[in-house]
Amino acid sequence: MKFKMDSRFYKKEYVKYNLYPQQTKVLSILSKILITNSRYKRIKKEFDRIISDIFSVDKQEIFYFSSASKALENYLKALSTERNIRNIYIPSFSCIELADAIVKSNCNLKVYDIQENLKPSIKTLYEISQDSTAVLILPSLFGKDIGTIDQIYLSLRLAIIDEITNEKLPIILDEAQTFPNISFKLHSVIKKCAILISFGKSKPISSIGGGAVINKALLSNSSKLHYKVNTNNYYKKIFVNCGLRIKNKIAKYFGIYSNKYKSLEDLVFDKKQVNPNNTMEIDKLEIIMAYFRTIKYKKLYLKRRILKDDNLNLFGEKTFLNYNYLPLIINNANRYEFMKQLGKKGIQSTLYYYPIHLIPFYKEKWNLSRCPISEKIFSKIVILPFGIDYSNKNLKNIIKKIGEIIL
């Protein structure tokens, strides 16, 4: 039986704890004092090495783009020239940028439901494996590990033994919500796959944008991927980025920031086309910021793990683990009131992925089937601040304030 999903926004115009803190600080001190070309080359080389070490790949197989969705779009286009791929399967509980990337790659959008533990069922995996034109995208939702190597690989082997052993089913592991951590260990088991990572503000390193696709032998001729870093207007973009962040902060402070949508449903139902942005190249500034933010993240990693353990003890099974924001499971009937209470305590909160199968733009064009568990997951999750720009003292204070409402 279908239930009403409450997707209303409760937006306090100025809050003490923003979901994604504005990285003014003069854009990390003018991007570490205006990097010279020679230093940029060293930074790029070191960033390549970091990614290469994390995923055990040759740095020549790392391809940067303006976003993870653009990386996916280009990868699917290249893959379709080598294989007979047509149907791209993603969870209905996914971001619309991912769906748009599939549509713009001229492939068919297909959605599958996930279980409440955020994993696809063995039955679902088996059904997808029977589609000879399928590509399976597995995202690490909320940065949550979907299981150990043995558990995941056993599930995949049970569902698609021939497909995995003979590498018939292309698999793309979406680590956008996890990098520079790793939720999936599958890339070390499956010989041929691709991996997506993101440097956006809502991702763990919470940078200013950009992303990459990592090719692990899935695409035999990776030269088909258009690879380029835009090094033009570097200094101008630093000051433009600083100006935009300062402007947004002032607008929020004086309460002149407005949102015409009263709910997430209103927002996504208003969608009439795919994202028109066709910028493919990542900027030099995005590479530099992603590198410094990754270094900062890695330095805070162990401290945050301790803090996460404290948080887990406080909220028990009602939390998922992530290192940029804190997802809480709240009863659908109480969620809006909970968000109002958070607002009164100065904590910004938001909702997460509206199920793609319910969005008219996709549902009508692609005849998407219903995914009821995705609806339930969406209906009970609230996203709260937990980014690397907050000190541990700030985060403990946030946890304390949340506990005052929940407990």
C-alpha positions, 0 to 999 in steps of 0.5 A: 500500500502506498503511503504519503511521503512528507517532503516539506522543507523547513528552512531557517534562513540563517543557522549556526551549523550549515549543512555544507559550511561556506568555504570562505576563508578566502577560498582556503587562503587563495588556494594556498597562495596562488599556485604556480604552474610548476607547483600545480604540476607537482600537486596534480602528480601527487593527487594522481598518486593518492587516487592510484594508491587507494584504488590500486590502478595505474594513474593513466587510467584516472580521467578527470571531468567537471563532475562525477556525472559528466565522468559517467556520461562520457564513460558510458558513451565510450563503453557503448562503442565497444560493447552492446550496452543499452540499459543502465541500472541504478537504484531508484534512490539515487541523485538525479544527476546520475539519471541525467548522465545516463539519459545524455549518454543515449542509453536507457534509464532503468531503476532497481529497488534496494533493501532497507540495508541499502543493498540490492537483493540477490533476486534483483542482481539475478534479474539484471544479469539476465539482460544482455545489454545491461550495465549495473551501477552500485552506489555506496549510499551514505558512504555505507559499506554494503558488506565485506568482500566475501559477503558481496562477492558471494552474493554476486556469485550466487546471482550472476556466476557466469556473468562475473567469472566471464565478465559479461556484466559491466559493473560501475562502482559509485564511490562518490559518497565515500572517496577518499575512503572506500566502501566497496572492496569489489574493485579488488575482486572483480578484474574489470570494472569502473569506479566513480569519485566526486569532489563536490561540496556534498561529498566527504572532502566537500570541495568546490566541484569536479570528479573522475572515473577510474577505468579498471580494464572494463574499457579496453581503449580508454583513449576514447575518453576525452581528458583535459584540465582547463587551466585558463583564467585560474586567478580570475576563477579564484576571486570569482569563487571567493566572491560567490561564497561571500555573497551567499553568506551575506544573503543568508545572514540578512535573510534575503536567500529565498527558495520558491519550492516548499517541498522536495516533491515540488522541486523535482516535479518541476523538472522538465529537461536534463541538466543543460550544463555541457561543461566537460573539463575539470578546472585547474582550481578544482584539482588543486582544491580537491587535493588540499581538501583530500589531505585535510580529510585524511588528517581528520580521519582517525579523529572522526572515526572516534567521534563517529563511535561516540555518535553511534553509541548515542543513537544506536541503530538509527544512524548510518556512518558517513564522514561528511554529513550525518543521516538519521532515521526518523519516523515519516510522520515526525520528520517535519517537526523534527527538522523544525526543532533542529532549526530552533537549535540553529542546525540546518537539515535537509532531505535526501534523494527523492525516488527517481521512479516517482519523478514524472520527467523520468517515470513517463519517458522511461516507464519506470517500475515502482520501488516501494522500499526506496520510498520508505528509505526516502521518507525516514531519513534526515541529513544533518551537518557533519563536515570536515570544516567543523571542529570536533568540539562543534560536532559534539555540540551538534550531537548533543543538541540532536540528542536533546530532541531525540532522547 
